[in-house]
Amino acid sequence: MWFKKNIMLKINIERSMLTSEGKSLLKVDLEIADNELFCLFGHSGAGKTTLLRILAGLFKPDRGCISYNGEVWFDSDKKINLSPQQRNVGYMFQDYALFPNMTVRRNIEFAQKIKTPEEVEKLLNHFGLEALQKQYPTKLSGGQKQRVALARALAAKPNLLLLDEPLSALDEEMRLSLQDEILKAHEMLNSVTLLVSHDKEEVRKMASRVIVLRNGSVVNQGKPEEVFL
Amino acid sequence: MNSDFINTLLLTGKLAGWTTLILFVIGMPIAYVLAYKRFWFKSLIEALISMPMVLPPTVLGFYMLVAYSPQNAFGGFIEKYFNTRLAFSFEGVLLASVVFSLPFMIQPLQNGLTAIPATFREAAYTLGKSKTETFFKVLIPNMIPSIVTALAMTFAHCIGEFGVVIMVGGNMPGETRVASIAIYDEVQAMNFDVANQYSLVLFVISLVILTVIYSMNRKKKMLF
């Protein structure tokens, strides 16, 4: 059972959100175990990206607490709020946010805290990017950008991997092949991965557990096969 | 070409060069704050910076001249601590030129910063990079066309400055007599050949600068 595993990430937060349908309250109480590939499922405006940004330290919750492996990242009562730099998360944005002034290789090197060329080679090799290492992001296809973004996120050796709808902009064939890349990235990381998706098949294939968000509230959670009967 | 002609052009270049350099150093932090920070009097600051674009240069020149007077606080402070008067001096014209050219430096820099997707900064922060490192390694390299535009616009605008210079500096050869004033002066003296030489130099410089700006802006559209 998942709850017998070592709990890595504890989230208990509230934050008001302004969506196209008006104001709503994101309210999440979750515990995520080590090595889980956890999926946040829901329609747009449900609060999936907001939750991911809160975990990365890019948004501040109104109240609550977040802790990772015993370290408090946010606690509204104790006025603790670690900056994104202090949390060491790998965040993959919907637009990938690759730096256009850097080559593929330089994007990966830039992410490293300790510069190790061997590690860069390993990542380039792992994601099939050797031939593209001198290219600039503007010359890459959507699928190639996604692989570079994954490699860059892993280069920082993050505590958490946060993937914000990484496959939404890609065609069906590309999605299927890159789902495997994400699973590989999760294995490499050997920690917690949170994936935002609104594709049930994707969640079934990839996630060990899923929560369904609607208007900021968790309406269902469990294993994908239990949630999506 | 006589030495007056050369000296006037050199003085024009010196004024434009110093104005551009000073404005770049103080303009970048101001542009950063205006692009990324939110505060309640931000619109007022933006309006004040843009004022020289709509205000007659003589109005600004007049207020600068009043401020430079030793009877007033600023002029008095300068005279007391630096033992100098700013009115009808190169330093006085330079200060007025810096104030008058503020929007030409700050607006392109601010637009350049806001055009960079917010996720670039956020990605750098999540990768553990400080704001300073993000600024120099992510933001600056991705806004080069905006920086070139800001530098070129400021320089070009300074070269053509007339109203503020004549109000604050008058027409003193070697001190405050820049090319635009020399043109007016030569026309008044019916020396159309010399006026034409000055005009041609300003025309060519302005054309080259604007061509560079348009070329850089085309590259900028291809970047993101």
Interface residues (C-beta under 8 A of the other chain):
Chain A: A56 G57 L58 S83 P84 Q85 R87 N88 V89 G90 Y91 F93 D95 A97 F99 P100 N101 F110 A111 K113 T138 R152 A156
Chain B: P117 T119 F120 E122 A123 A124 Y125 T126 L127 G128 K129 S130 K137 V138 P141 N142 M222 L223 F224
